[in-house]
């Protein structure tokens, strides 16, 4: 089974994102991702 992973996400801590880390987790779950990386 292939993994779906997003390796480049920004939270509002970086100044480039608008979502909190918790919101990013929920979005990743909703998209069915196997994992993701916050790259602030």
FENWOTA-V705940 format. One record per pair of residues at least 12 apart in sequence whose C-alpha atoms are under 10 Angstrom apart, sorted by the first residue. I is the first residue (numbers start at 0). J is the second residue. Records with the same first field share a line. If there is no record, write none. Layout:
I = J + J
This chain:
1 = 33
2 = 31 + 32 + 33 + 34
3 = 27 + 30 + 31 + 32 + 33 + 34 + 35
4 = 27 + 31 + 32 + 33 + 34 + 35 + 36
5 = 27 + 32 + 33 + 34 + 35 + 36 + 37
6 = 34 + 35 + 36 + 37 + 38
7 = 35 + 36 + 37 + 38 + 39
8 = 20 + 23 + 35 + 36 + 37 + 38 + 39
9 = 23 + 36 + 37 + 38 + 39
10 = 22 + 23 + 37 + 38 + 39
11 = 39
12 = 39
13 = 37 + 38 + 39
14 = 39
15 = 39
16 = 39
20 = 37
23 = 35 + 36 + 37
24 = 36 + 37
